[in-house]
Amino acid sequence: MFSARRYADNMRLFIPVQAKVRQFLGLLDGYPFQPGSSLSASGIN
C-alpha cells in the first residue's frame, strides 16, 4: 500500500538525481547529432 511517509522519504532522492541529469544533458551539446536508423523489414535484401 502506498503511504505518504514512503513518498516523503523518497522525495530526498529526486533533487540529487535532477542535478545529475541536468549535468549530463549539459554535456550533450558538444556531440554531433546522429539520426537513428529504422528497424523495418523493407530494408532487408
Phi and psi restraints in degrees (range 20) as a CNS / XPLOR table:
assign (resid 1 and name C) (resid 2 and name N)
       (resid 2 and name CA) (resid 2 and name C) 1.0 -77.4 20.0 2
assign (resid 2 and name N) (resid 2 and name CA)
       (resid 2 and name C) (resid 3 and name N) 1.0 131.1 20.0 2
assign (resid 2 and name C) (resid 3 and name N)
       (resid 3 and name CA) (resid 3 and name C) 1.0 -123.9 20.0 2
assign (resid 3 and name N) (resid 3 and name CA)
       (resid 3 and name C) (resid 4 and name N) 1.0 153.3 20.0 2
assign (resid 3 and name C) (resid 4 and name N)
       (resid 4 and name CA) (resid 4 and name C) 1.0 -65.2 20.0 2
assign (resid 4 and name N) (resid 4 and name CA)
       (resid 4 and name C) (resid 5 and name N) 1.0 -31.3 20.0 2
assign (resid 4 and name C) (resid 5 and name N)
       (resid 5 and name CA) (resid 5 and name C) 1.0 -64.7 20.0 2
assign (resid 5 and name N) (resid 5 and name CA)
       (resid 5 and name C) (resid 6 and name N) 1.0 -44.5 20.0 2
assign (resid 5 and name C) (resid 6 and name N)
       (resid 6 and name CA) (resid 6 and name C) 1.0 -63.8 20.0 2
assign (resid 6 and name N) (resid 6 and name CA)
       (resid 6 and name C) (resid 7 and name N) 1.0 -42.0 20.0 2
assign (resid 6 and name C) (resid 7 and name N)
       (resid 7 and name CA) (resid 7 and name C) 1.0 -61.6 20.0 2
assign (resid 7 and name N) (resid 7 and name CA)
       (resid 7 and name C) (resid 8 and name N) 1.0 -44.0 20.0 2
assign (resid 7 and name C) (resid 8 and name N)
       (resid 8 and name CA) (resid 8 and name C) 1.0 -65.9 20.0 2
assign (resid 8 and name N) (resid 8 and name CA)
       (resid 8 and name C) (resid 9 and name N) 1.0 -37.4 20.0 2
assign (resid 8 and name C) (resid 9 and name N)
       (resid 9 and name CA) (resid 9 and name C) 1.0 -66.1 20.0 2
assign (resid 9 and name N) (resid 9 and name CA)
       (resid 9 and name C) (resid 10 and name N) 1.0 -34.9 20.0 2
assign (resid 9 and name C) (resid 10 and name N)
       (resid 10 and name CA) (resid 10 and name C) 1.0 -82.3 20.0 2
assign (resid 10 and name N) (resid 10 and name CA)
       (resid 10 and name C) (resid 11 and name N) 1.0 -14.9 20.0 2
assign (resid 10 and name C) (resid 11 and name N)
       (resid 11 and name CA) (resid 11 and name C) 1.0 -61.6 20.0 2
assign (resid 11 and name N) (resid 11 and name CA)
       (resid 11 and name C) (resid 12 and name N) 1.0 -29.4 20.0 2
assign (resid 11 and name C) (resid 12 and name N)
       (resid 12 and name CA) (resid 12 and name C) 1.0 -67.9 20.0 2
assign (resid 12 and name N) (resid 12 and name CA)
       (resid 12 and name C) (resid 13 and name N) 1.0 -16.5 20.0 2
assign (resid 12 and name C) (resid 13 and name N)
       (resid 13 and name CA) (resid 13 and name C) 1.0 -83.0 20.0 2
assign (resid 13 and name N) (resid 13 and name CA)
       (resid 13 and name C) (resid 14 and name N) 1.0 -25.9 20.0 2
assign (resid 13 and name C) (resid 14 and name N)
       (resid 14 and name CA) (resid 14 and name C) 1.0 -69.7 20.0 2
assign (resid 14 and name N) (resid 14 and name CA)
       (resid 14 and name C) (resid 15 and name N) 1.0 -38.0 20.0 2
assign (resid 14 and name C) (resid 15 and name N)
       (resid 15 and name CA) (resid 15 and name C) 1.0 -66.4 20.0 2
assign (resid 15 and name N) (resid 15 and name CA)
       (resid 15 and name C) (resid 16 and name N) 1.0 -47.4 20.0 2
assign (resid 15 and name C) (resid 16 and name N)
       (resid 16 and name CA) (resid 16 and name C) 1.0 -63.9 20.0 2
assign (resid 16 and name N) (resid 16 and name CA)
       (resid 16 and name C) (resid 17 and name N) 1.0 -33.9 20.0 2
assign (resid 16 and name C) (resid 17 and name N)
       (resid 17 and name CA) (resid 17 and name C) 1.0 -66.8 20.0 2
assign (resid 17 and name N) (resid 17 and name CA)
       (resid 17 and name C) (resid 18 and name N) 1.0 -40.9 20.0 2
assign (resid 17 and name C) (resid 18 and name N)
       (resid 18 and name CA) (resid 18 and name C) 1.0 -61.2 20.0 2
assign (resid 18 and name N) (resid 18 and name CA)
       (resid 18 and name C) (resid 19 and name N) 1.0 -38.5 20.0 2
assign (resid 18 and name C) (resid 19 and name N)
       (resid 19 and name CA) (resid 19 and name C) 1.0 -66.6 20.0 2
assign (resid 19 and name N) (resid 19 and name CA)
       (resid 19 and name C) (resid 20 and name N) 1.0 -40.6 20.0 2
assign (resid 19 and name C) (resid 20 and name N)
       (resid 20 and name CA) (resid 20 and name C) 1.0 -67.7 20.0 2
assign (resid 20 and name N) (resid 20 and name CA)
       (resid 20 and name C) (resid 21 and name N) 1.0 -39.8 20.0 2
assign (resid 20 and name C) (resid 21 and name N)
       (resid 21 and name CA) (resid 21 and name C) 1.0 -65.4 20.0 2
assign (resid 21 and name N) (resid 21 and name CA)
       (resid 21 and name C) (resid 22 and name N) 1.0 -42.9 20.0 2
assign (resid 21 and name C) (resid 22 and name N)
       (resid 22 and name CA) (resid 22 and name C) 1.0 -61.9 20.0 2
assign (resid 22 and name N) (resid 22 and name CA)
       (resid 22 and name C) (resid 23 and name N) 1.0 -41.0 20.0 2
assign (resid 22 and name C) (resid 23 and name N)
       (resid 23 and name CA) (resid 23 and name C) 1.0 -64.6 20.0 2
assign (resid 23 and name N) (resid 23 and name CA)
       (resid 23 and name C) (resid 24 and name N) 1.0 -43.4 20.0 2
assign (resid 23 and name C) (resid 24 and name N)
       (resid 24 and name CA) (resid 24 and name C) 1.0 -65.3 20.0 2
assign (resid 24 and name N) (resid 24 and name CA)
       (resid 24 and name C) (resid 25 and name N) 1.0 -44.8 20.0 2
assign (resid 24 and name C) (resid 25 and name N)
       (resid 25 and name CA) (resid 25 and name C) 1.0 -66.2 20.0 2
assign (resid 25 and name N) (resid 25 and name CA)
       (resid 25 and name C) (resid 26 and name N) 1.0 -27.6 20.0 2
assign (resid 25 and name C) (resid 26 and name N)
       (resid 26 and name CA) (resid 26 and name C) 1.0 -67.4 20.0 2
assign (resid 26 and name N) (resid 26 and name CA)
       (resid 26 and name C) (resid 27 and name N) 1.0 -26.1 20.0 2
assign (resid 26 and name C) (resid 27 and name N)
       (resid 27 and name CA) (resid 27 and name C) 1.0 -77.2 20.0 2
assign (resid 27 and name N) (resid 27 and name CA)
       (resid 27 and name C) (resid 28 and name N) 1.0 -20.3 20.0 2
assign (resid 27 and name C) (resid 28 and name N)
       (resid 28 and name CA) (resid 28 and name C) 1.0 -73.4 20.0 2
assign (resid 28 and name N) (resid 28 and name CA)
       (resid 28 and name C) (resid 29 and name N) 1.0 -15.2 20.0 2
assign (resid 28 and name C) (resid 29 and name N)
       (resid 29 and name CA) (resid 29 and name C) 1.0 -64.1 20.0 2
assign (resid 29 and name N) (resid 29 and name CA)
       (resid 29 and name C) (resid 30 and name N) 1.0 -26.1 20.0 2
assign (resid 29 and name C) (resid 30 and name N)
       (resid 30 and name CA) (resid 30 and name C) 1.0 -82.1 20.0 2
assign (resid 30 and name N) (resid 30 and name CA)
       (resid 30 and name C) (resid 31 and name N) 1.0 -7.7 20.0 2
assign (resid 30 and name C) (resid 31 and name N)
       (resid 31 and name CA) (resid 31 and name C) 1.0 -99.7 20.0 2
assign (resid 31 and name N) (resid 31 and name CA)
       (resid 31 and name C) (resid 32 and name N) 1.0 142.6 20.0 2
assign (resid 31 and name C) (resid 32 and name N)
       (resid 32 and name CA) (resid 32 and name C) 1.0 -72.3 20.0 2
assign (resid 32 and name N) (resid 32 and name CA)
       (resid 32 and name C) (resid 33 and name N) 1.0 150.9 20.0 2
assign (resid 32 and name C) (resid 33 and name N)
       (resid 33 and name CA) (resid 33 and name C) 1.0 -72.7 20.0 2
assign (resid 33 and name N) (resid 33 and name CA)
       (resid 33 and name C) (resid 34 and name N) 1.0 135.2 20.0 2
assign (resid 33 and name C) (resid 34 and name N)
       (resid 34 and name CA) (resid 34 and name C) 1.0 -124.0 20.0 2
assign (resid 34 and name N) (resid 34 and name CA)
       (resid 34 and name C) (resid 35 and name N) 1.0 114.8 20.0 2
assign (resid 34 and name C) (resid 35 and name N)
       (resid 35 and name CA) (resid 35 and name C) 1.0 -67.2 20.0 2
assign (resid 35 and name N) (resid 35 and name CA)
       (resid 35 and name C) (resid 36 and name N) 1.0 146.0 20.0 2
assign (resid 35 and name C) (resid 36 and name N)
       (resid 36 and name CA) (resid 36 and name C) 1.0 -73.9 20.0 2
assign (resid 36 and name N) (resid 36 and name CA)
       (resid 36 and name C) (resid 37 and name N) 1.0 157.9 20.0 2
assign (resid 36 and name C) (resid 37 and name N)
       (resid 37 and name CA) (resid 37 and name C) 1.0 -97.2 20.0 2
assign (resid 37 and name N) (resid 37 and name CA)
       (resid 37 and name C) (resid 38 and name N) 1.0 155.0 20.0 2
assign (resid 37 and name C) (resid 38 and name N)
       (resid 38 and name CA) (resid 38 and name C) 1.0 -91.0 20.0 2
assign (resid 38 and name N) (resid 38 and name CA)
       (resid 38 and name C) (resid 39 and name N) 1.0 143.1 20.0 2
assign (resid 38 and name C) (resid 39 and name N)
       (resid 39 and name CA) (resid 39 and name C) 1.0 -107.3 20.0 2
assign (resid 39 and name N) (resid 39 and name CA)
       (resid 39 and name C) (resid 40 and name N) 1.0 47.4 20.0 2
assign (resid 39 and name C) (resid 40 and name N)
       (resid 40 and name CA) (resid 40 and name C) 1.0 -93.4 20.0 2
assign (resid 40 and name N) (resid 40 and name CA)
       (resid 40 and name C) (resid 41 and name N) 1.0 153.9 20.0 2
assign (resid 40 and name C) (resid 41 and name N)
       (resid 41 and name CA) (resid 41 and name C) 1.0 -75.9 20.0 2
assign (resid 41 and name N) (resid 41 and name CA)
       (resid 41 and name C) (resid 42 and name N) 1.0 -11.1 20.0 2
assign (resid 41 and name C) (resid 42 and name N)
       (resid 42 and name CA) (resid 42 and name C) 1.0 -71.8 20.0 2
assign (resid 42 and name N) (resid 42 and name CA)
       (resid 42 and name C) (resid 43 and name N) 1.0 -18.0 20.0 2
assign (resid 42 and name C) (resid 43 and name N)
       (resid 43 and name CA) (resid 43 and name C) 1.0 -88.7 20.0 2
assign (resid 43 and name N) (resid 43 and name CA)
       (resid 43 and name C) (resid 44 and name N) 1.0 0.8 20.0 2
assign (resid 43 and name C) (resid 44 and name N)
       (resid 44 and name CA) (resid 44 and name C) 1.0 -86.1 20.0 2
assign (resid 44 and name N) (resid 44 and name CA)
       (resid 44 and name C) (resid 45 and name N) 1.0 129.0 20.0 2
